[in-house]
Amino acid sequence: MRSLRLVLLMTLVSVLAFSEDATQRGIQTGDLNRSVNACFDFYEYANGAWRAHNPIPASMDRWSRRWQAGENNKEQLRTILDDITKKTDWPAGSVEQLVGDHYASCMNESRINQLGIKPVEPLLNQIEGMKNASDVQRMIRQLHKIGIFAPFGLYGQSDNHNPNQVIAYVSAGGLGLPDRDYYLKTEQRFQEARDRYRKHVEQMFSLAGLSTAQAKAASDTVFAFERQLAQASLDNVELRNPQATDHKTSFDGLKKMAPGFDWDLYFAEARLPKGDLNVDQPRFIAELERRFTKTPIPDWRIYLKWHLLAESAPWLSQPFVNESFSFNGKYLQGLSENKPRWKRCVENTDALLGEALGKKYVDRFFPPAAKARALEMVQNLLAAMKDTINQLTWMSPTTKQKALEKLATIYPKIGYPDKWKDYSTLKITRASFWDNYLQGAKFNIDDDHAQIGKPVDRGRWGITPPTSDAYYNPLLNEIVFPAGILQPPAFNMKGTDAINYGAIGVVIGHEISHGFDDQGAKYDAQGCLNNWWTAADLMNFQKRGECVIAQFENYYIEPKIHHNGKLVLGEAIGDLAGAKIAFRAFQKAQQKHPGPAIEGFSSKQQFFIAWGQFRGDATRPETQRLMVQGDPHPIAKYRVIGPLSNLPEFQEAFGCQNNSPMIRPSEQRCEVW
């Protein structure tokens, strides 16, 4: 294990190096692996030298300049929090008092280690004291109030059929492994994961005070319980189909699905209206009903204790942290070190108090000019998508008009919310990190539940401002780009159009395209789950999607393990269309402000290199296996290669021959939009 001091020193050097790189206006020519032909392997060509000289840090599962930038955001948040925590007399309820005291309490590692398991003992004792079905349900309600959603979940979301109204969604949950297939599939890697998981559960119960025999029996109970839930759960491909999880019903309808659970009391304690709601997996709720009526109380005690321990372990004393990391970090992701304490505390503060901390981040690191330029790029990408739709030869005028109506209603959110969330009622002190953790979790659950039964607040965000990510919400038809991703290398205020359109431009195009991928295309301009396609156009669209499915089915991460084309279809369509319309928007920008050649690379080549360098992550083999199984995103290599191999513009820019490995044969090329 490296010393904490060495880790911090290496991180500082990395950040300083990144700061120098971030000032570069064009592509990173030093990152290129010029020994590789761009037409043979563009992933290696565009970014291979950088990966060779920048191995994945021990605490990360993937690495690139993009991921480095995300970690740099956390360095910036740390600077903010360190400054705030120097002062201890901030006004109660102020942003500074809340984030400062929470972070300071999290950083008090010696106190947390002294406490051991004591913070969760009151809840564990309550679970142990359960004697009947009413006690079990009371405990489930109590755990839900602090965000521990076992064996099901409930959250607020826009109604699929009336998106202006927020309703309750009752969701399947309660599994400790990544998804149902880990419990059921027979391949060796899943069998191994089950064995490792059962040992992990056993170890955690041992830390909680059970004897070796008791811990082994508890692990067996947990796995048997969760396997029954898994058998009744949808797989990851089924979950991508909005219609498969669209089961709107009344409150009385929910009660009929699972009469053994006291829904009246659950909704009353959570202060939820008993109106229409959605049950995402009725078969799961039917299995849950069987568990409520057939599972012995001692088994419920073990199952609920496990989920309390699993959720709490990263924030308890070091033995619990180590065991949680051993399974979730080392085994599942391939990490060799946990992140330093300060970084985990920054992440926790962002997770619980994201808009409070985010406001401080935006004030310091996201100027208004950046928001204005990003918005300009979004408008240019929307215009490019409009041109693309208008020029489609495979779509009828009737469907085209519907597509254009939807495009016209896409609403962009840039940087940060117009109205910040009010945390002033939250009680945070420096005395107890665990109490702060519970208070923060409860605040966020209450905040979510308070939206249910009300008209949707379109000003709310589903992501915190410092986050280096973006998303599309089909129910609100909105694209969201927080300040955290609008940083180099994705977006550079001093950068050329080539790098900005090649990096964040493709991301913007990607999110726009999600409104028209295999999922988003099922929602209309108002965000309703509604078919707006003619039968012939829909069949043509689906056929084009089958081309993408077939392409990604043939992308292997290792022998016998390849991508699931149906799982990654939406993201692959987003990348393909995103690259196409971003290049179209870039060409328009070049007409006004032509960019210079850089070291012999034309502006068109720079555009594609920028995409390869932004998206060119190195990814640990363990994480690749996780992604191929459950992540709708392809691994980085194929996110670079996949879309570009279909684009004539890429072939022309690099002069690739038709038989080049990077160029798909014309009869196999995929084009959806």
Secondary structure as the mmCIF struct_conf table of DSSP 4:
data_model
#
loop_
_struct_conf.conf_type_id
_struct_conf.id
_struct_conf.beg_label_comp_id
_struct_conf.beg_label_asym_id
_struct_conf.beg_label_seq_id
_struct_conf.end_label_comp_id
_struct_conf.end_label_asym_id
_struct_conf.end_label_seq_id
HELX_RH_AL_P HELX_RH_AL_P1 LEU A 4 ALA A 22
TURN_TY1_P TURN_TY1_P1 THR A 23 THR A 23
BEND BEND1 GLY A 26 GLY A 26
HELX_RH_3T_P HELX_RH_3T_P1 THR A 29 ASP A 31
TURN_TY1_P TURN_TY1_P2 ARG A 34 SER A 35
BEND BEND2 VAL A 36 VAL A 36
TURN_TY1_P TURN_TY1_P3 ALA A 38 PHE A 40
HELX_RH_AL_P HELX_RH_AL_P2 PHE A 42 HIS A 53
BEND BEND3 ASN A 54 ASN A 54
HELX_LH_PP_P HELX_LH_PP_P1 PRO A 55 PRO A 57
TURN_TY1_P TURN_TY1_P4 ALA A 58 SER A 59
BEND BEND4 ASP A 61 ASP A 61
STRN STRN1 ARG A 62 TRP A 63
BEND BEND5 SER A 64 SER A 64
HELX_RH_AL_P HELX_RH_AL_P3 ARG A 65 THR A 85
TURN_TY1_P TURN_TY1_P5 LYS A 86 LYS A 86
HELX_LH_PP_P HELX_LH_PP_P2 TRP A 90 PRO A 91
TURN_TY1_P TURN_TY1_P6 ALA A 92 GLY A 93
BEND BEND6 SER A 94 SER A 94
HELX_RH_AL_P HELX_RH_AL_P4 VAL A 95 MET A 107
HELX_RH_AL_P HELX_RH_AL_P5 GLU A 109 LEU A 115
TURN_TY1_P TURN_TY1_P7 GLY A 116 ILE A 117
HELX_RH_3T_P HELX_RH_3T_P2 LYS A 118 VAL A 120
HELX_RH_AL_P HELX_RH_AL_P6 GLU A 121 GLU A 128
TURN_TY1_P TURN_TY1_P8 GLY A 129 GLY A 129
BEND BEND7 ASN A 132 ASN A 132
HELX_RH_AL_P HELX_RH_AL_P7 ALA A 133 LYS A 145
TURN_TY1_P TURN_TY1_P9 ILE A 146 GLY A 147
BEND BEND8 PRO A 151 PRO A 151
STRN STRN2 PHE A 152 ASP A 159
TURN_TY1_P TURN_TY1_P10 ASN A 160 HIS A 161
STRN STRN3 ASN A 162 ALA A 172
BEND BEND9 GLY A 176 ASP A 179
TURN_TY1_P TURN_TY1_P11 ARG A 180 ARG A 180
HELX_RH_AL_P HELX_RH_AL_P8 ASP A 181 LEU A 184
BEND BEND10 GLU A 187 GLU A 187
HELX_RH_AL_P HELX_RH_AL_P9 GLN A 188 LEU A 207
TURN_TY1_P TURN_TY1_P12 ALA A 208 GLY A 209
HELX_RH_AL_P HELX_RH_AL_P10 THR A 212 GLN A 231
TURN_TY1_P TURN_TY1_P13 ALA A 232 ALA A 232
BEND BEND11 SER A 233 SER A 233
HELX_RH_AL_P HELX_RH_AL_P11 ASN A 236 LEU A 239
TURN_TY1_P TURN_TY1_P14 ARG A 240 ARG A 240
HELX_RH_3T_P HELX_RH_3T_P3 PRO A 242 THR A 245
STRN STRN4 LYS A 248 THR A 249
HELX_RH_AL_P HELX_RH_AL_P12 PHE A 251 MET A 257
TURN_TY1_P TURN_TY1_P15 PRO A 259 GLY A 260
BEND BEND12 PHE A 261 PHE A 261
HELX_RH_AL_P HELX_RH_AL_P13 TRP A 263 GLU A 269
TURN_TY1_P TURN_TY1_P16 ALA A 270 ARG A 271
BEND BEND13 GLY A 275 GLY A 275
STRN STRN5 LEU A 277 VAL A 279
BEND BEND14 ASP A 280 ASP A 280
HELX_RH_AL_P HELX_RH_AL_P14 PRO A 282 LYS A 294
BEND BEND15 THR A 295 THR A 295
HELX_RH_AL_P HELX_RH_AL_P15 ILE A 297 SER A 312
HELX_RH_3T_P HELX_RH_3T_P4 ALA A 313 TRP A 315
BEND BEND16 LEU A 316 LEU A 316
HELX_RH_AL_P HELX_RH_AL_P16 GLN A 318 PHE A 325
HELX_RH_PI_P HELX_RH_PI_P1 SER A 326 TYR A 331
HELX_RH_AL_P HELX_RH_AL_P17 LEU A 332 GLN A 333
BEND BEND17 SER A 336 GLU A 337
HELX_LH_PP_P HELX_LH_PP_P3 ASN A 338 PRO A 340
HELX_RH_AL_P HELX_RH_AL_P18 ARG A 341 LEU A 352
BEND BEND18 LEU A 353 LEU A 353
HELX_RH_AL_P HELX_RH_AL_P19 GLY A 354 PHE A 365
HELX_RH_AL_P HELX_RH_AL_P20 PRO A 368 ASN A 390
TURN_TY1_P TURN_TY1_P17 GLN A 391 GLN A 391
BEND BEND19 THR A 393 MET A 395
HELX_RH_AL_P HELX_RH_AL_P21 PRO A 397 ALA A 408
TURN_TY1_P TURN_TY1_P18 THR A 409 THR A 409
STRN STRN6 TYR A 411 GLY A 415
BEND BEND20 TYR A 416 TYR A 416
BEND BEND21 ASP A 418 LYS A 419
TURN_TY1_P TURN_TY1_P19 SER A 424 THR A 425
BEND BEND22 ARG A 430 ALA A 431
HELX_RH_AL_P HELX_RH_AL_P22 PHE A 433 HIS A 449
TURN_TY1_P TURN_TY1_P20 ALA A 450 GLY A 453
BEND BEND23 LYS A 454 LYS A 454
STRN STRN7 PRO A 455 PRO A 455
TURN_TY1_P TURN_TY1_P21 ARG A 458 GLY A 459
BEND BEND24 GLY A 462 ILE A 463
TURN_TY1_P TURN_TY1_P22 PRO A 465 PRO A 466
BEND BEND25 SER A 468 SER A 468
STRN STRN8 TYR A 471 ASN A 473
TURN_TY1_P TURN_TY1_P23 PRO A 474 ASN A 477
STRN STRN9 GLU A 478 PRO A 482
TURN_TY1_P TURN_TY1_P24 ALA A 483 ILE A 485
BEND BEND26 LEU A 486 GLN A 487
TURN_TY1_P TURN_TY1_P25 PRO A 488 ALA A 490
TURN_TY1_P TURN_TY1_P26 MET A 493 LYS A 494
BEND BEND27 GLY A 495 GLY A 495
HELX_RH_AL_P HELX_RH_AL_P23 ASP A 497 ASN A 500
HELX_RH_PI_P HELX_RH_PI_P2 TYR A 501 GLY A 505
HELX_RH_AL_P HELX_RH_AL_P24 VAL A 506 HIS A 514
TURN_TY1_P TURN_TY1_P27 GLY A 515 PHE A 516
BEND BEND28 ASP A 517 ASP A 517
TURN_TY1_P TURN_TY1_P28 ASP A 518 GLN A 519
HELX_RH_3T_P HELX_RH_3T_P5 GLY A 520 LYS A 522
STRN STRN10 TYR A 523 TYR A 523
TURN_TY1_P TURN_TY1_P29 ALA A 525 GLN A 526
BEND BEND29 GLY A 527 GLY A 527
STRN STRN11 LEU A 529 LEU A 529
BEND BEND30 TRP A 533 TRP A 533
HELX_RH_AL_P HELX_RH_AL_P25 ALA A 535 GLU A 553
TURN_TY1_P TURN_TY1_P30 ASN A 554 ASN A 554
STRN STRN12 TYR A 556 GLU A 558
TURN_TY1_P TURN_TY1_P31 PRO A 559 LYS A 560
STRN STRN13 ILE A 561 HIS A 562
TURN_TY1_P TURN_TY1_P32 GLY A 565 LEU A 567
BEND BEND31 VAL A 568 VAL A 568
HELX_RH_AL_P HELX_RH_AL_P26 LEU A 569 LYS A 592
BEND BEND32 HIS A 593 HIS A 593
HELX_LH_PP_P HELX_LH_PP_P4 PRO A 594 ALA A 597
STRN STRN14 ILE A 598 ILE A 598
TURN_TY1_P TURN_TY1_P33 GLU A 599 GLY A 600
STRN STRN15 PHE A 601 PHE A 601
HELX_RH_AL_P HELX_RH_AL_P27 SER A 603 ARG A 615
STRN STRN16 ALA A 618 THR A 619
HELX_RH_AL_P HELX_RH_AL_P28 PRO A 621 GLY A 630
BEND BEND33 PRO A 632 HIS A 633
HELX_LH_PP_P HELX_LH_PP_P5 PRO A 634 ILE A 635
HELX_RH_AL_P HELX_RH_AL_P29 ALA A 636 LEU A 644
TURN_TY1_P TURN_TY1_P34 SER A 645 ASN A 646
HELX_RH_AL_P HELX_RH_AL_P30 PRO A 648 PHE A 654
TURN_TY1_P TURN_TY1_P35 GLY A 655 GLY A 655
TURN_TY1_P TURN_TY1_P36 ASN A 658 ASN A 659
BEND BEND34 SER A 660 SER A 660
TURN_TY1_P TURN_TY1_P37 PRO A 661 MET A 662
BEND BEND35 ILE A 663 ILE A 663
HELX_RH_3T_P HELX_RH_3T_P6 SER A 666 GLN A 668
#
